[in-house]
Amino acid sequence: MFVFSLVILKFIGYIKCNSKIYIKDGQHVKKYFEFEKLGTNYRREFIGGLTTFLAMAYILVVNPLMLSLDGVPGTEGLGMDKGAVFVATALAAAIGSILMGVLARYPIGLAPGMGLNAFFAFSVVLGMGIPWQTALTGVLVSGLIFIVLSLTGLREWVINAIPQQLKYAVGAGIGLFIAFIGLQASGLIVANDATLVELGDVTSAPVLLTIFGLVITVVMMVRKINGAIFYGMVITTIVGMFVGLINVPDKIVSSAPSIAPTFGAAFDVFSTDPASLLTVQFAVVVITFLFVDFFDTAGTLVAVATQAGLIKDDGKLPRAGKALLSDSVATVSGAVLGTSTTTSFVESTAGVAAGARSGLAAVVTGLFFLLAIFFSPVLMVITSEVTAPALIIVGALMAANLADIEWKKLEIAIPAFFVILSMPLTYSIATGIAIGFIFYPITMLLTGRRKEIHPIMYVLFLLFILYFAFVN
């Protein structure tokens, strides 16, 4: 895998490191990714990248099911080809992750995002009656707009304008959100008509497997074993196979499905029905993709960078523009290949917790997505019971950001609290950010701290209100 990483880096070619050093061998790779400065090494980056991939691998199964509308009654002929979406998902994730690693040098994996794929399938295709080909065009247009915004520096400017206290809140909120995802996916927390949620059946075998994985991982973490989260996932998988809860794959390698049914379909509408691109309905689709991807990515970047210790003393994200550009290009690539919006994954925090600090981890993650195209039988054994403990523990680690919030100052505490609470309760990073950012200018103005409010925060205040009023 290290050799593959070097090949990719050499293929991209002549990337400057500190304006003078070019990537030519392993030593220069270390310099480019700043191993010494970040206190990392090849082993930590490999394990971190693999851990991120394993935490994200579920998207290879879930995304094709979602976009194909598999199992949804009365949707015959409306969904996308499942096999083609599988390949498009893997390729989009590989392109996005490798770009993020090489260009922005962040340990962040990218893939078609959950939530955005549900909006694509159920709101756009089923709810609005828009063909999936036109929906892909909406993803493509939103990605192209993002590229323009990234190249002009507007996206980076917005992220750097967010107050440090709210960045802490975003990180903590995402921690609670992904922990809730893990608890829900494992069955530890289930739905209840009266109280919304309740404790699941802790005597059921799948839940017991999750609890085992949680305990074994916590034991290794408190004993300070490097890569504890990754080893916990491996041990949990083996135990699951031993007790019959996880299927042993019947084969290792299979041929890749054809991507022909979806490749380039985003361009079909330009020749078949260009007038549909000028409707209010299509504009709403593009705006929603824009909004959710923008702030999901912003939140994830802040959260991962904070956990990895990559944020500067002034609260700014280094190379934020390149990270956002990588995300934008990945979205365009995914739309052309045939999948919904590709975005940065909060599950990357699992890789950071396992030791990842540099972009090489993201390159490793991307390469595993490429390999996954041919190893789908093995991936199918990775279940939510295996990944849930990692998400829960990472959520606990990210909650450490709570300690840095000035809770005794209500003008800070109230908006921060709304950010943190809203993410898991609304099941949306973007919505949590929106609610907190609406309250922040209000509380700061009422306490006479007007000069501390960046002008962009007033713009976001108005945009978020308009979003809730007309789009959400």
C-alpha positions in Angstrom: 0.0 0.0 0.0 2.9 2.3 0.7 4.2 1.6 -2.8 0.8 2.5 -4.2 0.8 5.7 -2.3 4.1 6.7 -3.8 3.0 5.8 -7.3 -0.1 8.1 -6.9 2.1 10.9 -5.6 4.6 10.5 -8.4 1.8 10.3 -11.0 0.4 13.6 -9.8 3.9 14.9 -10.2 6.2 17.6 -9.1 4.2 18.8 -6.1 6.1 21.4 -4.1 6.9 20.9 -0.5 8.0 24.2 1.2 8.3 25.7 -2.3 11.6 23.7 -2.9 11.2 20.0 -2.2 9.6 17.8 -4.8 8.2 14.3 -4.2 10.8 11.8 -5.6 11.2 9.2 -2.9 10.0 8.0 0.5 12.0 10.6 2.4 10.5 13.5 0.4 7.0 12.0 1.0 7.7 12.3 4.7 8.7 15.9 4.2 5.7 16.7 2.0 3.3 15.3 4.6 5.3 16.9 7.5 5.7 13.6 9.4 8.2 15.1 11.8 6.1 18.2 12.6 3.0 16.1 13.1 4.7 13.4 15.1 3.6 10.6 12.8 5.0 7.8 10.6 4.0 5.4 7.8 2.5 2.8 10.2 0.2 5.3 12.0 -0.9 6.8 8.7 -1.6 3.4 7.2 -3.6 2.2 10.2 -5.4 5.5 10.4 -6.3 5.5 6.7 -7.5 1.9 6.9 -9.5 2.6 10.0 -11.2 5.5 8.2 -12.0 3.3 5.3 -13.5 0.6 7.5 -15.6 3.2 9.3 -16.8 4.6 5.9 -17.1 1.3 4.0 -20.8 1.0 4.8 -21.4 3.6 2.2 -20.5 1.1 -0.5 -23.5 -0.9 0.5 -25.9 1.7 1.6 -25.5 4.2 -1.2 -26.4 1.8 -4.0 -29.4 0.6 -2.0 -30.5 4.2 -1.5 -30.1 5.5 -5.0 -31.6 2.4 -6.6 -34.7 2.7 -4.4 -34.2 -1.0 -3.7 -37.2 -2.5 -1.8 -39.3 0.7 -2.0 -42.8 -0.3 -3.3 -44.0 1.3 -6.5 -40.6 2.6 -7.6 -39.9 0.2 -10.4 -37.9 2.0 -13.1 -37.3 5.1 -11.1 -34.1 4.2 -9.3 -30.6 3.9 -10.6 -28.6 0.8 -11.5 -27.3 -0.7 -8.2 -24.1 -2.1 -9.6 -23.2 1.1 -11.5 -23.8 3.1 -8.4 -21.6 0.8 -6.4 -18.7 1.4 -8.7 -19.4 5.1 -9.0 -19.5 5.4 -5.2 -16.1 3.7 -4.8 -14.5 5.7 -7.6 -15.9 9.0 -6.3 -14.6 8.2 -2.8 -11.2 7.3 -4.1 -10.9 10.4 -6.2 -12.1 12.7 -3.4 -10.0 11.1 -0.7 -6.7 11.0 -2.7 -7.3 14.6 -3.7 -7.9 15.6 -0.1 -4.7 13.8 1.0 -2.4 15.1 -1.7 -3.7 18.6 -2.3 -4.9 19.6 1.1 -2.9 17.1 3.2 -5.7 16.5 5.6 -6.5 12.9 7.0 -10.1 13.2 5.7 -11.9 10.6 3.6 -14.6 11.6 1.2 -17.5 9.6 -0.2 -21.2 10.2 -1.3 -22.8 11.6 1.9 -25.6 10.1 3.9 -28.5 12.5 4.1 -27.6 14.0 0.8 -28.2 10.6 -0.9 -31.6 10.3 1.0 -32.5 13.8 -0.2 -31.5 12.8 -3.8 -33.6 9.6 -3.8 -36.6 10.3 -1.7 -37.1 14.1 -2.0 -35.9 14.9 -5.5 -36.6 11.7 -7.4 -39.7 10.4 -5.6 -41.0 13.6 -4.0 -40.5 16.1 -6.8 -40.8 13.5 -9.6 -37.4 14.6 -11.1 -35.6 11.9 -13.1 -32.5 10.7 -11.5 -30.5 11.8 -14.5 -31.6 15.4 -13.9 -31.0 15.0 -10.2 -27.4 14.1 -11.1 -27.3 17.3 -13.2 -28.3 19.2 -10.0 -25.3 17.6 -8.2 -23.0 18.5 -11.1 -24.1 22.2 -11.1 -23.8 22.5 -7.3 -20.3 21.0 -7.6 -19.3 23.4 -10.3 -20.5 26.4 -8.3 -18.5 25.1 -5.3 -15.4 25.0 -7.4 -15.9 28.6 -8.4 -16.5 29.6 -4.7 -13.4 27.6 -3.6 -11.1 29.1 -6.2 -12.3 32.7 -5.3 -11.6 31.9 -1.6 -15.1 32.6 -0.5 -15.6 29.2 1.1 -12.3 29.5 3.0 -13.2 33.1 4.1 -16.5 31.9 5.5 -15.0 29.1 7.5 -12.2 31.3 8.9 -14.8 33.9 9.9 -16.5 31.4 12.2 -15.7 32.3 15.8 -13.4 29.8 17.6 -16.0 29.2 20.3 -18.5 28.0 17.7 -15.9 25.8 16.1 -15.5 24.0 19.4 -19.2 23.7 19.5 -19.3 22.3 16.0 -16.7 19.7 16.9 -18.5 18.6 20.1 -21.9 18.6 18.3 -20.5 16.3 15.5 -19.1 14.1 18.3 -22.5 13.6 19.8 -24.0 13.2 16.3 -21.7 10.4 15.2 -22.0 8.7 18.6 -25.8 8.8 18.2 -25.4 7.3 14.7 -23.3 4.5 16.2 -25.8 3.9 19.1 -28.7 3.8 16.6 -27.1 1.7 14.0 -26.1 -1.0 16.6 -29.5 -1.2 18.1 -28.4 0.2 21.5 -30.8 3.0 20.9 -34.1 2.4 19.1 -37.2 4.4 18.2 -40.1 4.8 20.5 -43.4 6.3 19.5 -44.0 7.9 22.9 -40.5 9.1 23.8 -38.8 9.1 20.3 -35.9 7.0 21.6 -35.3 4.3 24.2 -32.7 1.7 25.1 -32.7 -1.2 22.8 -32.7 -4.9 23.7 -29.4 -5.4 25.4 -29.9 -9.1 25.5 -30.0 -9.5 21.7 -26.9 -11.0 20.1 -26.1 -8.1 17.7 -26.3 -5.6 20.5 -24.1 -7.8 22.7 -21.6 -7.9 19.9 -21.5 -4.1 19.8 -21.1 -3.9 23.6 -18.2 -6.4 23.4 -16.6 -4.3 20.7 -17.1 -1.2 22.8 -15.6 -2.7 25.9 -12.6 -4.3 24.2 -11.8 -1.0 22.4 -12.1 1.1 25.5 -9.8 -1.3 27.4 -7.2 -1.0 24.7 -7.6 2.8 24.6 -7.2 3.3 28.3 -4.2 1.1 28.2 -2.9 3.5 25.5 -2.5 0.9 22.7 -1.9 2.6 19.4 -4.5 1.7 16.8 -7.0 0.5 19.5 -10.0 1.5 17.4 -8.8 -0.5 14.4 -7.8 -3.5 16.4 -11.2 -3.3 18.2 -13.0 -3.5 14.8 -10.8 -6.5 13.7 -11.4 -8.4 17.0 -15.1 -7.7 16.9 -15.4 -8.9 13.3 -13.5 -12.2 14.2 -15.7 -12.8 17.2 -18.8 -12.0 15.2 -17.8 -14.7 12.6 -17.0 -17.2 15.4 -20.5 -16.9 17.0 -22.3 -16.8 13.7 -23.4 -13.1 13.7 -21.2 -12.1 10.8 -21.0 -14.1 7.7 -17.7 -15.6 6.5 -17.3 -14.4 2.9 -17.6 -17.2 0.4 -15.1 -15.6 -1.9 -12.6 -12.9 -1.8 -12.5 -11.3 -5.2 -15.3 -10.6 -7.7 -15.5 -8.7 -11.0 -16.5 -5.1 -11.1 -20.1 -4.2 -12.3 -20.5 -2.0 -15.3 -20.6 1.7 -14.7 -22.1 2.4 -18.1 -25.8 2.9 -16.9 -24.9 6.0 -14.9 -21.6 7.3 -16.4 -22.2 10.7 -18.0 -26.0 10.6 -17.4 -25.7 14.0 -15.7 -25.3 15.5 -19.2 -28.4 13.8 -20.8 -30.8 16.6 -19.8 -28.9 19.2 -21.8 -29.9 17.5 -25.0 -33.2 15.9 -23.9 -35.0 18.5 -21.8 -32.9 21.7 -21.2 -36.0 23.7 -20.2 -36.2 21.7 -17.0 -33.0 23.3 -15.8 -34.6 26.7 -15.7 -37.4 25.8 -13.3 -37.8 26.9 -9.7 -37.9 23.3 -8.7 -34.5 22.6 -10.2 -33.1 25.7 -8.5 -34.3 24.5 -5.1 -32.6 21.2 -5.7 -29.2 22.9 -6.5 -29.5 25.3 -3.6 -30.2 22.5 -1.1 -27.2 20.4 -2.4 -25.1 23.6 -2.1 -26.2 24.5 1.4 -26.0 21.0 3.0 -22.6 20.1 1.4 -21.1 23.5 2.2 -21.8 23.3 5.9 -21.4 19.6 6.3 -18.0 20.0 4.8 -17.2 23.0 7.0 -18.3 21.2 10.1 -16.3 18.1 9.3 -13.1 20.0 8.4 -13.3 21.9 11.7 -14.0 18.8 13.7 -11.3 16.6 12.2 -8.7 19.4 12.2 -9.4 20.2 15.8 -9.1 16.6 16.9 -5.9 16.2 15.0 -4.4 19.4 16.4 -4.1 21.0 13.0 -5.9 24.3 13.6 -3.6 27.3 14.0 -3.4 29.4 17.2 -5.5 32.1 15.5 -8.3 29.6 15.0 -7.8 29.4 11.2 -7.6 26.2 9.2 -4.4 25.8 7.2 -4.9 25.0 3.5 -8.7 25.3 4.0 -9.1 26.5 0.4 -7.4 23.4 -1.0 -9.5 21.1 1.2 -12.7 22.8 0.0 -11.5 22.6 -3.6 -10.8 18.8 -3.2 -14.4 18.4 -1.9 -15.8 20.4 -4.8 -13.9 18.4 -7.5 -15.0 15.2 -5.8 -18.6 16.2 -6.1 -18.3 17.0 -9.8 -16.5 13.7 -10.4 -19.1 11.8 -8.5 -21.9 13.4 -10.5 -20.2 12.5 -13.8 -19.6 8.9 -12.6 -23.2 8.6 -11.4 -23.7 9.2 -7.7 -25.1 11.8 -5.3 -23.0 14.6 -3.7 -19.5 13.5 -2.5 -18.5 15.1 0.8 -16.1 14.9 3.7 -17.0 12.2 6.1 -17.1 12.7 9.9 -16.1 9.1 10.2 -12.6 10.3 9.4 -12.3 11.1 13.1 -12.0 7.4 13.7 -8.9 7.4 11.6 -7.5 10.4 13.5 -8.2 8.6 16.8 -6.3 5.6 15.4 -3.3 7.9 14.8 -3.7 9.5 11.4 -2.4 13.1 11.2 -1.4 13.7 7.6 -2.9 13.5 4.1 -1.2 10.2 3.5 -3.9 8.6 5.6 -6.5 10.0 3.2 -4.5 8.6 0.2 -4.5 5.2 1.9 -8.3 5.5 2.4 -8.8 6.4 -1.3 -6.7 3.4 -2.5 -8.7 1.1 -0.3 -11.8 2.4 -2.0 -10.3 1.5 -5.4 -9.4 -2.0 -4.2 -12.9 -2.3 -2.8 -14.4 -2.4 -6.3 -13.0 -5.9 -6.6 -13.3 -7.0 -3.0 -17.0 -6.5 -2.4 -17.6 -10.0 -0.9 -15.2 -9.2 2.0 -16.7 -5.7 2.6 -20.1 -7.2 2.9 -19.1 -8.7 6.3 -18.5 -5.3 7.8 -21.7 -4.7 9.8 -22.9 -1.8 11.9 -22.1 -3.8 15.0 -18.5 -3.6 14.0 -18.3 0.1 13.2 -20.7 1.3 15.9 -18.1 1.1 18.8 -15.6 3.1 16.8 -18.2 5.9 16.2 -19.3 5.9 19.8 -15.8 6.2 21.1 -14.8 8.8 18.6 -17.8 10.8 19.7 -16.6 10.7 23.3 -13.2 11.9 22.2 -14.6 14.8 20.2 -16.8 15.8 23.2 -13.6 17.0 24.8 -14.2 20.3 22.8 -16.9 21.1 25.4 -14.2 22.0 27.9 -12.9 24.9 25.7 -16.3 26.6 25.4 -16.8 29.6 27.7 -20.0 28.3 29.4 -20.2 31.1 32.0 -20.7 33.7 29.2 -24.3 33.2 28.1 -23.8 35.0 24.8 -21.4 32.2 23.8 -22.9 29.3 25.8 -26.5 29.6 24.3 -25.5 29.5 20.6 -22.9 26.8 21.3 -25.5 24.7 23.2 -27.9 25.0 20.3 -25.2 23.9 17.8 -24.3 20.9 20.0 -27.9 19.8 20.8 -29.4 20.4 17.3 -27.0 18.1 15.4 -28.1 14.8 16.9 -31.7 15.8 17.4 -32.2 17.1 13.8 -29.9 14.4 12.4 -28.1 17.1 10.4 -24.7 18.8 10.9 -25.8 21.6 8.6 -29.1 22.3 10.5 -27.2 22.3 13.9 -24.8 24.9 12.5 -27.7 27.0 11.1 -29.6 27.1 14.4 -26.5 28.1 16.5 -25.3 30.6 13.9 -28.7 32.4 13.9 -28.5 32.9 17.7 -24.9 33.9 17.8 -25.2 37.5 16.4 -28.4 38.1 18.5 -26.7 37.2 21.8 -23.5 39.0 21.0 -25.4 42.2 20.0 -27.5 42.1 23.1 -24.4 41.9 25.3 -22.6 44.8 23.6 -20.0 42.7 21.8 -20.9 44.0 18.3 -17.3 44.6 17.3 -16.4 41.0 17.8 -18.9 39.8 15.2 -17.3 39.2 11.8 -19.4 40.8 9.0 -19.8 37.3 7.3 -21.7 36.2 10.4 -24.5 38.7 9.6 -24.7 37.3 6.1 -24.9 33.7 7.4 -27.6 34.9 9.8 -29.8 36.0 6.9 -29.0 33.1 4.7 -29.9 30.6 7.4 -33.2 32.3 8.1 -34.0 32.2 4.4 -33.0 28.6 4.3 -35.4 27.6 7.0 -38.2 29.8 5.5 -38.0 28.6 1.9 -35.7 25.6 1.4 -35.6 23.3 4.4 
